[in-house]
Amino acid sequence: MAANSAHVVWVSSSSWWKVTLNGIARDHKPVKAEAIASGRRLLKSVGGGELVIHNMDGSIAEKDTIAPGNDPSRIPG
């Protein structure tokens, strides 16, 4: 598991995409793509980790490991 974790989540009450880093709100953007880019930058600035991108309903849309995170090496076979 990555030491650092950033989440991009929709906040319907304010119509913003919120970016949290290790559970602390760090940024907000009106456009999801901008919030994702912000989350990537934040994780790069702290040495990498896992970016979790949520849908508007709160479900997880995708996860991405930002270098130098802890993705396992590819193992042939």
C-alpha positions as CSV (number, residue, x, y, z in Angstrom):
1,M,0.0,0.0,0.0
2,A,1.2,3.5,-0.8
3,A,2.4,5.6,2.1
4,N,0.7,8.7,0.7
5,S,-2.8,8.7,-0.6
6,A,-4.7,11.5,-2.5
7,H,-8.4,11.3,-3.3
8,V,-10.4,13.3,-5.8
9,V,-14.1,13.5,-4.7
10,W,-17.2,15.5,-5.7
11,V,-18.7,17.8,-3.2
12,S,-22.3,18.4,-4.3
13,S,-23.0,21.1,-1.8
14,S,-20.3,23.4,-3.3
15,S,-20.2,21.9,-6.8
16,W,-16.4,21.4,-6.6
17,W,-14.0,18.5,-7.0
18,K,-12.1,18.3,-3.7
19,V,-8.5,17.0,-3.5
20,T,-7.4,15.5,-0.2
21,L,-3.9,14.3,0.7
22,N,-3.6,11.8,3.5
23,G,-7.1,12.8,4.7
24,I,-6.6,16.6,4.7
25,A,-8.3,18.8,2.1
26,R,-5.6,20.4,0.0
27,D,-7.3,21.9,-3.1
28,H,-10.6,22.2,-5.0
29,K,-11.3,22.6,-8.6
30,P,-14.5,23.1,-10.7
31,V,-13.4,20.6,-13.3
32,K,-12.6,16.9,-12.5
33,A,-9.6,16.8,-14.9
34,E,-8.1,19.8,-13.1
35,A,-8.6,18.2,-9.7
36,I,-6.9,15.0,-11.0
37,A,-3.9,17.0,-12.2
38,S,-3.7,18.8,-8.8
39,G,-3.8,15.4,-7.0
40,R,-0.9,14.1,-9.2
41,R,1.2,17.2,-8.5
42,L,0.5,17.0,-4.8
43,L,1.6,13.3,-4.7
44,K,4.7,14.0,-6.8
45,S,5.7,16.8,-4.3
46,V,5.6,14.4,-1.3
47,G,7.4,11.5,-3.0
48,G,4.6,9.6,-4.7
49,G,1.7,7.5,-3.6
50,E,-1.7,6.4,-4.7
51,L,-4.2,8.6,-6.4
52,V,-7.9,7.5,-5.9
53,I,-10.3,9.1,-8.3
54,H,-14.0,8.9,-7.4
55,N,-17.2,9.3,-9.5
56,M,-19.8,11.9,-8.5
57,D,-21.7,9.2,-6.6
58,G,-18.6,8.4,-4.4
59,S,-17.7,5.1,-6.0
60,I,-14.1,4.6,-7.1
61,A,-13.6,5.3,-10.8
62,E,-9.9,4.4,-10.9
63,K,-6.7,4.2,-8.9
64,D,-3.2,5.3,-10.1
65,T,0.2,5.0,-8.5
66,I,2.3,8.1,-8.8
67,A,6.0,7.4,-8.9
68,P,7.9,6.4,-6.8
69,G,5.0,4.7,-5.2
70,N,4.8,1.0,-4.2
71,D,3.5,-0.8,-7.3
72,P,4.8,-4.3,-7.3
73,S,7.3,-5.2,-10.1
74,R,6.0,-7.0,-13.1
75,I,6.6,-10.7,-12.7
76,P,6.7,-12.8,-15.9
77,G,4.5,-15.8,-16.2
